[in-house]
Amino acid sequence: MATENAAQMDLEEIVRGAGDLPAMPDIAFRAMRMCDDPQSSLRDLQFLISKDQALTARLLKIVNSAMFCFEREVSTLSHAISILGLDRVRSILVAATMNQMFPAGSAHGKDLTTKLFWEHSWGTAIAAKALASQVGYPVVEEAFTCGLLHDIGKMLILKNRRQQYQVILNDVYLGETTFCDAEMRTFGFTHAQVGAVLASKWHFPPQLAEGILYHHDFQNAPEHRRLAAVVDLANHMMKLLEIGFEKDNTLKLEKEESVRYLNLTSLALEKRIAELRTMISTLSGLAHS
């Protein structure tokens, strides 16, 4: 019990340390809230986002990436918002804001660490969105956002326990352990727990916090098991495709519990993996948006 209490105190200390991070930009935060307000208009949303030129530029870059495959370039914010709709705009705002708060090549992650982190996060988000659509999850953009944020706790632990976490990163990269096992041995909690608390602190919807918390343990998710299972499988897909720190191109996806839970066939998995392979080249550019 004393060990558990100590781990909980350490977890709370790390999350309190999130106050040292750049605060979520006010305009981005207000824009996300506006996307959830049925009384808000697209014109109001456009006016608010346009006040932040950097955020506008990142949003347009993401919209024009291969992920959306629009026939013509989207060159204005009003055009982007009108063709995307509020749900998609919300998920892209999250993506653009997270890239701003944890920029590639920053002092927190250095080159390779941050690059691998964001490429894995983007890949998981893209895969989660595709899987959500395939299995009939009602809000596919929610799956995208949860996939994008599922490992945000790693960056926060790295910031606050840099020396210890660098050892974990190296060991995982060499295939000697998994993140969750190493984190539990070292800290008594995992990046999933840190990420879930941080998501709650930033006032994200509870289903996102739960999806983040249980993305390695979807069977125990109390209310949003399907979302957690989608992110779990998307995460394993990135491991198979060797996107991120954990790599295993011999992984048998059909043996994963999330595959059985989502009722996916081997043929459907093969098709999805083939589609994802063609999108991998876009991840580096997105990670450095």
Backbone torsions as a table, in degrees:
resi	resn	phi	psi	omega
1	MET	NA	-39.4	179.4
2	ALA	-63.4	-39.5	179.1
3	THR	-64.3	-42.2	178.9
4	GLU	-63.3	-41.8	179.2
5	ASN	-63.9	-39.9	179.0
6	ALA	-64.1	-41.5	179.1
7	ALA	-63.8	-41.4	179.3
8	GLN	-64.0	-40.8	178.4
9	MET	-64.2	-39.2	180.0
10	ASP	-67.5	-40.0	176.5
11	LEU	-60.1	-45.7	-179.9
12	GLU	-64.6	-35.4	178.7
13	GLU	-65.4	-41.2	179.8
14	ILE	-65.4	-42.6	-179.9
15	VAL	-67.7	-38.1	174.6
16	ARG	-60.5	-32.5	177.5
17	GLY	-65.5	-13.7	176.7
18	ALA	-61.8	-18.5	177.0
19	GLY	-65.0	-19.6	177.6
20	ASP	-80.0	-13.3	178.4
21	LEU	-74.4	159.5	172.0
22	PRO	-57.9	130.4	178.8
23	ALA	-64.1	149.6	175.3
24	MET	-56.6	125.0	-176.8
25	PRO	-51.0	136.2	-174.1
26	ASP	-58.1	-42.7	-177.9
27	ILE	-65.6	-41.5	178.5
28	ALA	-63.5	-42.9	-179.7
29	PHE	-62.3	-46.2	-179.8
30	ARG	-65.9	-36.6	179.2
31	ALA	-65.7	-40.2	177.8
32	MET	-63.5	-40.5	177.3
33	ARG	-64.1	-39.1	-179.8
34	MET	-63.5	-35.5	178.5
35	CYS	-63.2	-25.4	-179.7
36	ASP	-90.8	-5.5	-176.1
37	ASP	-97.4	112.2	-178.8
38	PRO	-63.3	-15.5	179.4
39	GLN	-84.6	-10.5	-177.5
40	SER	-79.8	149.0	178.0
41	SER	-108.0	159.2	177.1
42	LEU	-61.9	-34.4	179.5
43	ARG	-65.6	-41.9	178.0
44	ASP	-62.2	-42.9	-180.0
45	LEU	-63.3	-44.1	178.5
46	GLN	-60.2	-44.2	-178.7
47	PHE	-61.6	-41.6	-178.8
48	LEU	-67.0	-50.2	-177.5
49	ILE	-62.9	-36.3	-176.8
50	SER	-64.0	-15.0	177.9
51	LYS	-71.9	-18.6	179.5
52	ASP	-111.5	99.4	-175.2
53	GLN	-64.3	-38.9	-179.1
54	ALA	-65.8	-42.1	178.4
55	LEU	-64.9	-40.9	177.8
56	THR	-60.3	-44.1	-179.0
57	ALA	-63.8	-42.6	179.7
58	ARG	-66.3	-39.3	179.6
59	LEU	-62.3	-44.5	179.7
60	LEU	-66.1	-35.9	178.2
61	LYS	-63.9	-42.5	179.7
62	ILE	-67.2	-42.7	179.8
63	VAL	-60.1	-35.1	-177.4
64	ASN	-90.1	6.9	177.5
65	SER	-75.3	168.7	180.0
66	ALA	-64.0	-14.7	-178.7
67	MET	-63.1	-30.5	-176.8
68	PHE	-102.2	-25.5	172.0
69	CYS	56.3	40.7	174.8
70	PHE	-72.5	145.4	-175.7
71	GLU	-66.8	-35.8	-180.0
72	ARG	-120.4	152.5	-179.7
73	GLU	-65.1	137.2	175.9
74	VAL	-92.6	111.8	-170.3
75	SER	-107.2	-9.6	-178.9
76	THR	-127.1	151.5	179.5
77	LEU	-64.2	-39.8	-179.0
78	SER	-62.8	-40.1	178.1
79	HIS	-65.1	-44.0	-179.3
80	ALA	-59.5	-47.8	-177.2
81	ILE	-66.5	-38.8	-176.6
82	SER	-68.1	-35.8	-178.1
83	ILE	-88.4	-20.2	-177.9
84	LEU	-87.6	-40.9	-174.8
85	GLY	84.8	165.5	-171.6
86	LEU	-65.6	-40.0	-177.3
87	ASP	-62.5	-47.1	179.8
88	ARG	-66.4	-40.9	179.6
89	VAL	-60.0	-40.6	179.8
90	ARG	-60.6	-46.4	-177.9
91	SER	-67.1	-35.8	178.4
92	ILE	-70.7	-35.0	175.5
93	LEU	-61.7	-42.4	177.0
94	VAL	-59.8	-46.6	-178.9
95	ALA	-60.5	-48.3	-178.5
96	ALA	-63.7	-38.7	-178.7
97	THR	-70.2	-41.8	179.0
98	MET	-63.0	-39.3	176.3
99	ASN	-62.0	-34.6	179.6
100	GLN	-70.6	-38.5	-175.4
101	MET	-77.8	-29.2	177.7
102	PHE	-126.6	69.8	-173.8
103	PRO	-66.7	147.0	177.4
104	ALA	-61.9	139.7	178.6
105	GLY	77.1	12.7	-178.4
106	SER	-74.6	169.9	-180.0
107	ALA	-65.4	-22.7	-177.5
108	HIS	-73.1	-34.5	-172.8
109	GLY	-118.2	-14.3	-172.4
110	LYS	56.4	-176.8	-167.5
111	ASP	-65.1	-65.1	-172.6
112	LEU	-66.0	-42.6	-177.1
113	THR	-58.7	-52.0	-177.0
114	THR	-69.1	-36.8	177.7
115	LYS	-61.1	-48.1	-180.0
116	LEU	-64.8	-40.0	179.6
117	PHE	-60.4	-50.1	-175.2
118	TRP	-73.4	-35.1	176.9
119	GLU	-63.8	-40.1	177.7
120	HIS	-66.8	-42.2	-179.4
121	SER	-63.5	-45.1	178.9
122	TRP	-64.1	-44.0	180.0
123	GLY	-61.8	-42.9	178.8
124	THR	-63.6	-39.4	178.8
125	ALA	-62.9	-45.9	-179.7
126	ILE	-63.9	-43.8	179.7
127	ALA	-66.0	-40.9	-179.5
128	ALA	-63.5	-40.1	178.9
129	LYS	-64.3	-43.9	179.3
130	ALA	-64.1	-42.7	179.4
131	LEU	-65.9	-40.5	179.9
132	ALA	-59.1	-42.8	177.9
133	SER	-65.0	-40.7	-177.5
134	GLN	-66.0	-38.7	-176.0
135	VAL	-96.8	4.2	176.2
136	GLY	79.3	25.9	174.6
137	TYR	-66.7	132.8	-167.2
138	PRO	-67.4	-26.8	-177.3
139	VAL	-126.3	91.0	-173.1
140	VAL	-66.4	-32.4	-179.7
141	GLU	-68.1	-27.5	175.3
142	GLU	-64.6	-40.5	177.4
143	ALA	-65.2	-39.4	176.7
144	PHE	-59.0	-49.1	-178.0
145	THR	-63.5	-43.5	179.9
146	CYS	-64.2	-39.7	176.5
147	GLY	-63.1	-39.6	-179.7
148	LEU	-65.6	-36.2	-173.5
149	LEU	-97.2	-2.5	-168.4
150	HIS	-59.4	-28.8	-178.2
151	ASP	-109.5	17.6	-176.7
152	ILE	-61.2	-26.1	178.0
153	GLY	-61.9	-29.0	179.1
154	LYS	-62.3	-41.9	-178.6
155	MET	-67.8	-33.5	179.3
156	LEU	-72.0	-39.9	176.6
157	ILE	-65.3	-41.4	179.4
158	LEU	-59.1	-39.2	-180.0
159	LYS	-66.4	-39.0	-173.0
160	ASN	-95.5	-21.4	-180.0
161	ARG	-134.0	53.6	-167.7
162	ARG	-56.9	-50.0	-175.2
163	GLN	-63.2	-45.7	179.5
164	GLN	-66.5	-40.1	-175.8
165	TYR	-74.3	-28.1	177.2
166	GLN	-62.9	-36.2	175.7
167	VAL	-62.3	-43.9	178.5
168	ILE	-62.0	-45.6	179.4
169	LEU	-57.5	-44.7	-179.6
170	ASN	-64.7	-43.3	-179.0
171	ASP	-65.4	-41.2	178.7
172	VAL	-66.0	-42.4	-179.2
173	TYR	-61.1	-33.4	179.7
174	LEU	-84.7	-1.3	177.7
175	GLY	78.6	19.1	-176.5
176	GLU	-88.3	-14.4	-179.2
177	THR	-162.2	177.8	172.2
178	THR	-108.8	161.4	179.3
179	PHE	-58.7	-50.0	-174.6
180	CYS	-62.5	-43.6	179.4
181	ASP	-62.3	-47.0	-178.3
182	ALA	-66.7	-39.3	179.6
183	GLU	-65.9	-41.6	178.8
184	MET	-64.4	-41.3	178.3
185	ARG	-64.7	-38.7	-173.7
186	THR	-84.6	-43.0	-171.7
187	PHE	-114.7	-25.5	-174.8
188	GLY	89.5	6.5	175.3
189	PHE	-152.6	169.7	-176.4
190	THR	-117.3	168.9	177.0
191	HIS	-61.4	-28.5	179.2
192	ALA	-64.7	-40.3	177.8
193	GLN	-66.1	-43.7	179.6
194	VAL	-62.8	-45.2	-179.3
195	GLY	-62.1	-39.1	-179.7
196	ALA	-66.1	-41.9	178.1
197	VAL	-65.1	-40.6	179.2
198	LEU	-64.7	-40.8	178.3
199	ALA	-61.0	-39.7	177.4
200	SER	-67.0	-39.7	179.8
201	LYS	-62.3	-35.3	179.1
202	TRP	-86.5	7.5	174.5
203	HIS	64.3	34.8	171.3
204	PHE	-75.8	156.7	-179.7
205	PRO	-56.6	149.3	-176.0
206	PRO	-60.3	-30.3	-179.7
207	GLN	-66.8	-30.3	176.9
208	LEU	-70.6	-43.2	177.8
209	ALA	-61.1	-40.7	179.6
210	GLU	-69.1	-39.7	178.1
211	GLY	-62.4	-39.8	176.7
212	ILE	-65.9	-45.1	-176.8
213	LEU	-62.4	-37.5	-172.9
214	TYR	-109.2	21.5	-176.4
215	HIS	-72.3	-9.4	170.2
216	HIS	-108.7	2.2	-171.8
217	ASP	-151.8	51.7	-170.2
218	PHE	-61.7	-27.8	-177.6
219	GLN	-60.5	-25.6	-178.0
220	ASN	-96.9	3.3	177.3
221	ALA	-65.8	124.2	-172.1
222	PRO	-73.3	-35.5	-173.4
223	GLU	-126.8	-26.3	-173.1
224	HIS	-125.4	52.5	-175.6
225	ARG	-64.1	-37.2	-177.4
226	ARG	-65.1	-41.9	177.3
227	LEU	-63.3	-45.0	179.2
228	ALA	-62.3	-37.1	179.3
229	ALA	-67.2	-39.1	177.8
230	VAL	-61.6	-45.9	-179.2
231	VAL	-68.8	-37.6	176.3
232	ASP	-57.3	-48.8	-178.3
233	LEU	-68.0	-40.8	177.4
234	ALA	-59.9	-39.4	177.5
235	ASN	-62.1	-43.1	178.4
236	HIS	-66.9	-33.3	176.9
237	MET	-62.4	-39.7	178.1
238	MET	-67.2	-34.8	176.5
239	LYS	-63.6	-43.2	177.5
240	LEU	-63.5	-39.6	-179.3
241	LEU	-83.6	-0.4	177.2
242	GLU	61.2	45.4	176.8
243	ILE	-107.0	103.9	-178.6
244	GLY	119.7	-163.4	-176.9
245	PHE	-76.3	-40.6	-177.5
246	GLU	-90.4	123.8	-174.8
247	LYS	-132.0	133.9	176.0
248	ASP	-159.1	91.2	-177.8
249	ASN	-77.5	3.5	174.8
250	THR	-103.7	3.6	-177.3
251	LEU	-59.9	132.8	178.3
252	LYS	-97.5	95.9	-175.8
253	LEU	-60.7	-34.8	-176.2
254	GLU	-62.8	-14.4	179.1
255	LYS	-90.3	-6.3	-178.6
256	GLU	-74.1	140.5	-179.5
257	GLU	-61.1	-33.7	-179.2
258	SER	-65.7	-30.4	177.5
259	VAL	-65.8	-45.5	178.7
260	ARG	-65.4	-41.8	-179.0
261	TYR	-63.1	-39.5	-179.4
262	LEU	-84.3	-2.5	175.4
263	ASN	60.2	47.3	179.1
264	LEU	-99.4	141.1	179.0
265	THR	-89.1	163.3	177.7
266	SER	-60.9	-38.5	179.3
267	LEU	-64.3	-41.7	178.5
268	ALA	-64.3	-38.2	178.2
269	LEU	-65.4	-44.7	-179.8
270	GLU	-61.0	-41.8	178.8
271	LYS	-63.8	-43.4	-179.3
272	ARG	-65.1	-42.2	178.6
273	ILE	-63.0	-41.5	178.8
274	ALA	-60.8	-41.3	178.7
275	GLU	-65.9	-40.3	-179.0
276	LEU	-66.8	-35.8	179.7
277	ARG	-58.1	-36.7	-178.3
278	THR	-71.8	-15.8	-178.3
279	MET	-98.7	-7.0	-174.0
280	ILE	-60.0	-34.1	-177.1
281	SER	-64.3	-18.6	-179.7
282	THR	-82.6	-15.7	-170.6
283	LEU	-66.2	-38.9	-178.6
284	SER	-61.6	-43.2	179.4
285	GLY	-65.7	-40.6	178.7
286	LEU	-66.4	-38.9	-178.4
287	ALA	-64.0	-22.6	-179.1
288	HIS	-110.4	26.0	-179.6
289	SER	-61.9	NA	NA
